[in-house]
Amino acid sequence: MSTYDEWRFCWLPRRSTRLATQNEPRDLAGTVIIKRDHPDLPKALIYYLTKMANSTPGDAIARPERNQYHLLLTSTKVHWHQLTEPFKPADFPPKGKRLFFVFALLGSGAEGTVWKGCDKAGNACAIKVFDKGYTLPEQHQQHQQQPASDSLRMDLAVWNTFGEDRVFSVTLTTVPALIMPVLDQPADWDDQHQQAVRVAIDLYSAKYYPRDMKREHVGFYSVEGEFKAIFFDTQPILLQNQFTQALSRQEILTKLDLQ
């Protein structure tokens, strides 16, 4: 918290088992007030920003309850809003939805940040919000079906490669975003996981070569009773011939230790 002239750093003293509503009081710990010209202010800024950046997101709101207040992303802004519908983890937002709640940070990278969330009807999804560097061209502001960046366009193409046509792009907080299924990433893969990965390898390697492939780039989900695997954030290169397709398949098998 800051008035610029005075600074105070605050945190929750312990992880809550559930998210408080907007009007529910919470215990908050904090430092003493630090003046703008105090020599310890730069040290405090570095310490608390580093601590915040290295902290892991909690799972207390992985399944939000009805009537809680959460951040709602619109095409131009973020504000608090009440989730009035029950959260539906098995359902996915239909194309055309433009308002989304976010609950928990799933990850972040060079392109943007991925959140767990849902639409206003409670349909669950993952939301990849691209960094400010990615902007929609003026001609796409009203008709947002066309992605604004090569990266977003490639993400859509990769999802389609795996037979997933429900994924779509929107504008959230003035930047492009991708609405995707929530993926599971277990530490260990059983026979079902490995079989799903091998199917995904055949589909992916027929079109792309991965510049970056690790097990952390593999996610699993079920749709209409079918268990699937998908690759993401692999920095794919579009392939040109069958020879490079064979190289791509072998590279993925090696990187994922599935020889």
N, C-alpha and C positions, 0 to 999 in steps of 0.2 A: 504494500500500500504506500502511495506516495503523493505528496502535494508538490513534489519537486524540491522544495526547500527542506522537507522532512520526510524521512524514509523509515518504514517498519516492515520487517519480514515475518510472515505468519505461516503457520502450517497446522494441519490436524494432528493432535498429539498421538493418535492411534488410528488404525484403519477401522472404519465402521463396517458393520456387517450388512448394512443396507444404506441406500442413499436417503438423506433427509429431504423432505419437501421444502419448497421455497420459504415457507413461513415457520418451519421448525427450527428452534435454536440449536446450535452446535457449539461444543467447546473448541476454542481456538487458542493455540499457543503462539507466542511472538517475541521478537526481540524488543529491546528498548528503542525509543525513537532516535534515529541517527540524523544529525544535521547534514545539509548538503556539503558544507565545507569541512566536515570532519575527515581526518586522514584515514579512518577505518572504513569509510563508505566504499571505496573501490574494492577493498578486500572482501567486504560483505557481499557486494554484488557478484563478484567472481565465485565466491563460495556457494551462495544459495542458487545461482543460476546453474552452476555445474552440478550441484546436488539434484536439482529439479530435472535437468537433462538426463541424468544417469538413473533416475528412479524408474521403476517398472510400474506400468498402469495396473491398478487393482481390478479385481473381478467382482466387486460388490454390486455393480449394476449391470452384470451380463444379462440378466433377465429382469428388466424394469417392471414395476407394478403400475397398475392403472392409477391415474389421478396424481402421479408425481410430476414435478416440473423438471424439464430438461431443456437443453439448448436446441432450438429449432433453426435450421438453415433455410433461408429463402434465397431467391435469385440474387438479392442485393445485400442482405444483412443477416445477423445472428441475434436472436433474442430468446428470453425465457418464455416457455409456453407449456401448458399442461397437456400431458398425454391422456386423453379421455377414453381411448379404446384399449382393450387388452392387448398385450404384446403377443404376437403370433410367430414363434420361431420357425414353424414349418411352412409358412406362407411367404411369398415374394411380391414386392410391389409391381403392379402392372405398369407398362410403359405409359408415359404421359404424366406421371406424378411429378410434382415440382417442389414439394415441401418435405423436409426430412429431419427427424430428430437424430441427435448423436448422443451416445451413452458412454462409450469406452474407447480409448485409443488402442488400435490393433497394431500399428506400426507406422514408420515414416521412412522416407528415402529421398533421393535426389529429385524425384518428380513431384512428390507431394506427401500427403498424410492419409492413412486409411483408418476409418472409424467404424465401429459397430453401431448400427442404428436401425431405424424403421421409418416408414411413411406415417402419415397422420392416422391411418387406419390400423396401425400396429404391425404391418407386414415387415418381417425382419430382412435386413440387408447389410452388406458392407459398402461403405461409401469412400471412394478414393477421390479426395479433393486435391486438385493439382495446384502447384505453387503459382504465385502471382505472375510468373513469367509466361504462363500459358493463358492466353486471352481469346475470347471468341471474336471472330471478325464481325464487323458491323452488320453484314447481311445475314448473319446467323443469330442475331440477338432475339428475333421474334420466332424463328423456326430453328429449334435447337437440336434437330436430328443429326446434323453433320458435326463430327468432332472438330475441335479447333486446333489440335496439334498432331503432329506425326506420331507422338508417343501414345496419345489417347486413341488415335485411329488404329495403331498396331495392337493395343490392348483389346479393342473390340474384335479385331480380326482373329487374334489368338483364341479368345473365348468362343468365337464362331467355329474355329477349327475343332474344338472339342464338342461341337454340337450344341452349344449353349447360346440360344438366340434371345434369351430374356434380358441379357445385360444391355443397358442403354446409357446414354450420356445426357446430362442436364447442366444447367448453370446454377451454381450455388455460391453465394457471397461474391458474385461478379466473375468467378473463374469456372472453368470446366470441371466437371466431376463425373465419375463413373459409378453406376449403381450395379452392384454385383452380389452374388450369393455369399453368405458367411461360410468360410472354410474351416474345417477341422485340421489340426496339424499334430497328430500324436507323435510321441518320441519314438515309438517302436511300430513297425509295420508287420501285421500278420499276413497270412496268405491272401486274404481279400484285398488288403491294401496293395500288396505287391502285384496282384493280377490287374487291379485298376491302373496302377502306374505303367505296367507294360502296355496296356491298351492306349494310354495317353502318349507313351513314347512313340508308338506306331503312327498315331494321328499327327503329333507335333513334328516328328522328324521327316514326314512326307513334304513339309512346307518350310520348316525353319531350322536354323542352326543356332544353338544357344551360346551367347558370349559369356554368360554367367549361369551356372547350373549347380545348385546344392540341394540337399534335402529340405532346407528351409524354404525353398522355392516351390515346394509341392504342397498342395492342399486337397482335401477330400470333402465331398458332400454327396447327399442323396437327393435325387429328383425323380418323382413318380416311381419310386421303388427301385431305381437303378443307382448303384453305388459308383461314383466317378472320382477320378483324379484329374487335376489340372495343374499346369505349370504357370507361374507368374513371376514378373520382374526378372526375366531371363535375358533381357536385351537381345531379342531374336533378330536374326538376319534371314531375309527371304532367300530360299535356295533356288538354284537354276537347273540342276540335272540330277539324275539318279545316283551318280557317283557321290555327290555331296550329301544326298539323303542318307546313304549308307554310313558316311562319316559322322553325320549328325546323330544317327541312332546309336552308333558305337560310343560316341563321346558321352551321350546321356547315360547309357548303361554303366560306363566307367565312373562317371561323376557320382551316380546314385548308388554305386556298389551293388549292382544287380547283374553281374556277369554270370 
